């Protein structure tokens, strides 16, 4: 290590620079006369315009800027028009709410902009995230959102807040920043939107309250809140993002439902606790402390052509009742702007994580209880691509007994195939008798086709749960692995100069690898299954259909998963590779057909009691056979 030395010359240089700076500051300080003149000038300027203020505390920055220095004839005319529209409301021409301006607030997680016109948020930028094009995530921007309350007045007028001007103020409540937007008739008569922002939180406390409006607002008529949002596109794949962009809501206690995935949809619902405008990996959520009695919600698909670049994916609207008691309002809400991440949403006591489509019933339970905790643990110390591979290996090993049961059943059926063929040949003119003896032989031997089907059904919940897990795994967003830049989007190894319907304008490698693995796995399983099936009528057609399936399934994977998350295709690739390996190990090292044959012969010698289902089936077949014979005798 290099020895540190005391540099006298450097110390002397710093002292001299510091002394010079002090001398210059002393030389440039104003005289008492200059200070008095400056104070006089500042007082004159203060009378003309409001000063800009900055509030900074605990990494929270607030900036407001208003200029009310003059009221032009045009402004006076506008204020007069406002006064005429408002009826009982009277505006002073000096109220700062009569200007079209913005109040900006910065926190650890947000860049927010509040509009004086309408009093609502005109811009919400999430500071910690960027989209596929490295642009900061904007949930609200450039007029894509609207928030409006329709107020009927006592003199039969209709007021809409979205085109009225609110007076802003910014204060501190401990560590929290409070933004108040007041639609004023006077200092004691107003409608207020109050926002309280907490450090490092995506949830904003929001309230709508009024004071002194009981003589103005006709609360006996319907007072509605209209909340609209056009969801920005944030992901590389429009197809993939639009599939998981949906309006989700909680109603009637703890029920969760959602509007249509594609196309347009509308619902009228009751007892609504929250509404989530989900934009795949990001959400805008309105939560109410007192459930809305009813709501009319709509979703419109804005992606007309997935091959053409688009700005928006869906348009959401909600029409909600606002409670005004005796002409006054006091409604408390929460506004969430942030990631659709179960870890973040669980921090709030509203079951907001239920807005994530983990899957219904047992599929969602498997994801929440098993796959999410497992992947969170693995990804805490492994790269995300490696974590997917390790999780896939663990799941396949856990389910390997299912493959063993399936393969064992097929091996038993393969050993019995000559005897089953002989039975069908012997009773080729009596299918019912052939079926009875087939079932009797399978029962004695301890071999049944259902023994191979039932274990396979166990895999379906796991398969579907994983299919839902990867599209909702926020942790995979913009995480790279090998040639894939983003495991939550498609990987690209080649750009095409044209677009192929359903396929796209690029080539992804992970779906190709997954399709190849699926092809070989299906070829192995189909060959084994056909070898174990007894020869019967219709088998050539069945064999032909299964042969087509060997090619059809990989083609589906190749085409449709080209637009899907590379993490999901990576899972299918690794999963099928492991399945092929497990099958080879079982076939070559675990199962012995000679031993299976010997065991079957032993089982046939032992009396085997039929279970209730088998006995019932045998009785039904025997009765059917007796009826058939009786009919033949009557014909003779």
C-alpha positions, 0 to 999 in steps of 0.5 A, a space after each residue: 500500500 502506498 504510504 500517505 505523506 503530509 503535503 505542506 504545500 497543499 495545505 498552504 494552498 488551501 489556506 490561501 484560497 480560503 483567505 482570498 474567498 473570505 476577503 472577496 466576500 468582505 469586499 462585496 458585502 453591501 453598505 447599510 444604504 444598499 441594504 435599505 434600498 434592496 429591502 424597499 425594492 423587494 417589498 415593492 416586488 412582493 406586492 406585485 407577485 407571490 414568491 416562489 417557495 421551496 420546502 425540503 425535509 427528509 428527502 421530500 421537495 416541494 416547489 410551488 410557483 404562482 404569478 398573480 401580478 396583474 389581472 388583465 381585461 381578459 382575466 376579468 372577463 374569464 372571472 366574470 364568466 366563472 361567476 355567472 356559471 357558479 350562480 351562488 359562488 362569488 369569486 374575487 379577482 385576486 384569488 390565486 385559484 383563478 390561474 392556470 398553473 401547477 404545483 410540483 412535489 417530489 418525494 423519494 418515489 414520486 415526481 408529482 404535478 398538481 393542476 390548479 385547473 381541476 385540482 387533481 394530479 396531472 402528472 405522476 412519474 415513478 422515479 425508481 422505474 423506467 420502461 422498455 425504452 429507458 424512459 421513466 414510468 409515467 402513470 399520469 401525463 399529458 392529459 391521459 387521466 381525468 378526475 371530475 365531480 358533478 355538483 348540482 346546485 340549489 338553483 338547478 345548475 350543474 357544476 363540474 370541477 374538472 374545468 374549475 380553478 383550485 387554490 393550492 397550498 403546501 404544508 408539512 404534517 410531521 414528516 408528511 407533505 400535505 397538498 391542499 387544492 381548494 375550489 373557493 367561493 370565499 375563505 369560508 366556503 370551499 371544496 377541498 382535495 387534500 393529499 398527504 404524501 408519506 416518505 418512501 410510500 406509494 400510497 397517498 392519503 386523499 380526501 374530498 371535503 367541503 365547508 360552507 356549501 350546504 346552501 349551494 350544493 343540492 345533496 338530494 340529487 345524485 353527486 358523482 365522481 368520474 375517474 378516467 385513465 388511459 393506460 400507457 404502454 410500458 412493455 416491449 411486447 404490446 400483446 403480452 402487456 395488453 393481456 395482463 392490463 385489466 380493471 380489477 376490483 374488490 366488492 361485496 366484502 372480499 370478492 375479487 373480479 375483473 373486466 374482460 381481458 380483451 375487447 370492451 366491457 362494462 359492469 355495474 357493481 355494488 359495495 365497492 372497496 377498491 378499483 385497480 386500473 392495472 397496467 400489467 406491472 404498474 397499477 393506479 388504485 383508488 381505495 375507499 374507507 367507506 365502500 361505494 354503494 354502487 359503481 359503473 365501470 368500463 374498460 375499452 381495448 385501445 390496441 386495434 393492431 398489435 403489429 403497429 406501435 401504440 401509446 395506450 393499451 386500455 381506457 378505463 372509466 369509473 362512475 362513483 357516488 360521492 357522499 354529501 350530507 346536508 350539502 357537505 362532503 367528508 370522504 376519505 380515500 387512498 390513492 396508490 401509484 406504484 408497481 404491481 408487486 405483491 411485496 409492495 402491495 402487502 404493506 397496505 391493509 386492503 388486500 391489494 395484492 389480490 389485484 394480481 392475477 395469480 390464478 383462481 382457486 387452487 392455482 392462486 393458492 399454489 402460487 402464493 403459498 409455494 412458488 412466490 416464496 420459493 422464487 423470492 428465496 432463490 432470487 435473493 442469492 442467485 441471478 434471476 435466470 439461474 433462480 428460474 432454472 433451480 426452481 424448475 429443477 426442484 419442482 420437476 424432482 418433486 413431481 418425478 413420482 408422477 412421471 414414474 407412476 405414468 411410466 409404470 402404468 404404461 409399462 404394465 399395459 405394454 406387457 399385457 398388450 398381447 393378452 389384451 389383443 387376444 381377448 379382442 380377437 376372441 370376442 371381436 363380434 361381441 364388444 361388450 364381452 371383450 370389454 368385460 374380460 379386458 377389465 377383469 384381466 387388468 384388475 387381476 394384473 393390477 394394471 389400468 389405463 386410469 392409473 396413468 391418467 390420474 397422476 397426470 391430472 396432478 400436474 395440471 394445477 402445478 402447470 397452470 399455476 406456473 403459467 400464471 406465476 411468470 407473467 405476474 413476477 414483477 421481480 423478473 422485470 428488466 432482469 437479464 439472462 444470457 442473450 435475453 435483456 428482460 426476462 419479463 419480455 421476449 428475447 430477440 436474436 434477430 429482427 425481421 424486415 416484416 411482420 408475420 401474423 401471430 408471430 411478430 417482427 422478431 425471432 426469439 430463441 427461448 421459444 425455439 429451444 422450448 419447442 424443440 424440447 417439447 417435440 422430443 418429449 412428446 415423441 418419446 411419450 407418444 411412442 411409449 403410450 402407443 406401444 402400450 395400447 391394445 390394438 382395436 378398431 379406430 387405432 390407426 386414426 388415433 395414431 395418426 392424430 397423436 402423430 399430428 399432435 407431436 408437431 402441433 404442440 411445438 408449433 404452437 409454442 414456437 408461434 405464440 410464445 414468441 411474444 411472451 416473457 422469455 422467463 416463461 419460455 426458459 421454464 418450459 425449455 428446462 422443464 421438458 429437458 428435465 422430463 426427458 432426462 427423468 423418463 430416460 432414467 426411469 426407463 433404463 435404470 429403474 423399471 425392468 419389463 421382465 420383472 414387471 411381467 413376473 409381478 403381473 403373473 403373480 398378481 393374476 394368481 392372487 384373488 383381487 377384490 374389486 372396489 365399489 367403482 369396479 364392481 359397479 362398472 362390472 354389474 352395469 356391463 353384465 346387465 347390458 350384456 344380458 339385455 342385449 342377449 334378450 333382445 337377440 332372442 326376441 328377434 329370433 
